[in-house]
């Protein structure tokens, strides 16, 4: 029997999704894949990462310009 994790909507207590636990081997495989993917992205140089940083900076500007709007939605 494996463990299950539940994602629960805090507003109404309903279960959104259940996730089965993975084995240590599966976890190691996923971590290795992520590491390889990071290294590939890193090898593309600063230009590859800089483009992603630019997107995040633009998103931050949108949030800053619309703070009240998004705060109302979030709360």
C-alpha positions in Angstrom: 0.0 0.0 0.0 1.5 3.3 -1.0 0.8 6.7 0.5 -1.4 9.2 -1.2 -1.4 13.0 -1.0 -4.5 15.0 -1.4 -4.8 18.5 -2.8 -7.7 20.1 -1.0 -9.6 23.3 -1.8 -9.3 25.3 1.4 -12.5 27.3 0.7 -14.8 24.3 0.6 -12.8 21.4 1.8 -13.3 19.4 -1.4 -10.5 17.1 -2.7 -9.2 18.5 -6.0 -6.8 15.8 -6.8 -5.0 12.8 -5.2 -1.4 12.0 -5.9 0.2 8.7 -5.3 3.6 8.6 -3.7 6.5 7.6 -5.9 9.3 5.3 -5.1 12.8 6.5 -4.2 14.1 5.2 -7.6 11.4 7.2 -9.4 12.3 10.3 -7.4 16.0 9.9 -8.2 15.1 9.6 -11.9 13.0 12.7 -11.9 15.7 14.7 -10.0 18.3 13.5 -12.5 16.1 14.5 -15.5 15.6 17.9 -13.9 19.3 18.3 -13.3 20.1 17.4 -16.9 17.4 19.8 -18.2 18.8 22.6 -16.0 22.3 21.9 -17.3 21.1 22.0 -20.9 19.4 25.4 -20.2 22.5 26.7 -18.5 24.7 25.6 -21.4 22.5 27.7 -23.7 24.2 30.6 -21.9 23.0 33.7 -20.3 20.9 34.6 -23.3 18.6 31.6 -22.7 18.2 32.4 -19.0 18.1 36.1 -19.6 15.1 35.7 -21.8 13.3 33.9 -19.0 14.3 36.6 -16.5 12.9 39.2 -18.9 9.6 37.5 -18.9 9.6 37.3 -15.1 10.5 41.0 -14.9 7.6 41.9 -17.3 5.2 39.8 -15.2 6.4 41.7 -12.1 5.7 45.0 -13.8 2.2 43.8 -14.7 1.5 42.8 -11.1 2.9 46.1 -9.8 0.7 48.1 -12.1 -2.4 46.1 -11.2 -1.8 45.4 -7.5 -5.3 46.4 -6.3 -7.0 44.3 -9.0 -5.0 41.2 -8.3 -5.1 41.6 -4.5 -8.9 41.7 -4.8 -8.9 38.5 -6.8 -6.5 36.7 -4.5 -8.4 37.6 -1.3 
